[in-house]
Amino acid sequence: MEDQDAQKMAIMRKAFQMFDTTKCGYIETIKISTILNTMGQLFDDHELTTLIKKNDPDNSGRVNFDGFCNIASHFLEEDDAESTQQELKEAFRLYDREGNGYITTATLKEILGALDDNLSSRDLDGIIAEIDTDGSGTVDFDEFMEMMTGTNCNIIHHYPKEYFPTI
C-alpha cells in the first residue's frame, strides 16, 4: 500500500511540475482538468469545480501542490502497478498514431494543446522541454511513462513480459 501511495504522489508531483511552467509553486486551476485528462483520470466537472473552490478559497485561480493533491487524489483510482502500466501503454498506443514506437514532440504538443486550449505556446514549449530531455524531438514509451508517473520505466522489467509487449 505504501508503494502505491508513493507512486500516486510521484505521479501527482510530476504532473504538477509539468504544468507549473513558471516554477512558482502554483498552477492555474483551469489547468487541473487538463492534468487529470493527461493522467487518464475520469472526473465529473461539477465535482471538480466544487473541489477547486474548496482548495482555492480566495478564488485566486491557482493552487499550490497540496491543494492540487487534495483535488487530484479524489479522482485517482486505486490501481496496482500492473494496471497502471497497462493503461499507460494503451494511452501511448492511441497517441502513437503511426505505430512507430514513439510520439513526436509536435504530436504531443498538439495533444496537450487540444486537451487545454488555455495553454499558451510558451506553456506547451515548457512542458515539452521537461519531457524531451534528450532533445530528440520524440517521446518513446519509457519517456512517456516517466512523464506520466515520475518513475523510471525500468519498473517494467520487474513484471512478466506479457504485460508489456514490444511496441
C-alpha positions, 0 to 999 in steps of 0.5 A: 500500500505504501508503494502505491501511495508513493507512486500516486504522489510521484505521479501527482508531483510530476504532473504538477511540475509539468504544468507549473511552467513558471516554477512558482509553486502554483498552477492555474486551476483551469489547468487541473482538468487538463492534468487529470485528462493527461493522467487518464483520470475520469472526473465529473466537472461539477465535482471538480469545480466544487473541489477547486473552490474548496482548495482555492478559497480566495478564488485566486485561480491557482493552487499550490501542490497540496491543494492540487493533491487534495483535488487530484487524489479524489479522482485517482483510482486505486490501481496496482502497478500492473494496471497502471502500466497497462493503461499507460501503454494503451494511452501511448498506443492511441497517441502513437498514431503511426505505430512507430514506437514513439510520439513526436514532440509536435504530436504531443504538443498538439495533444496537450494543446487540444486537451487545454486550449488555455495553454499558451505556446510558451506553456506547451514549449515548457512542458515539452522541454521537461519531457524531451530531455534528450532533445530528440524531438520524440517521446518513446514509451519509457519517456512517456511513462516517466512523464506520466508517473515520475518513475523510471520505466525500468519498473517494467522489467520487474513484471512478466513480459506479457504485460508489456509487449514490444511496441 
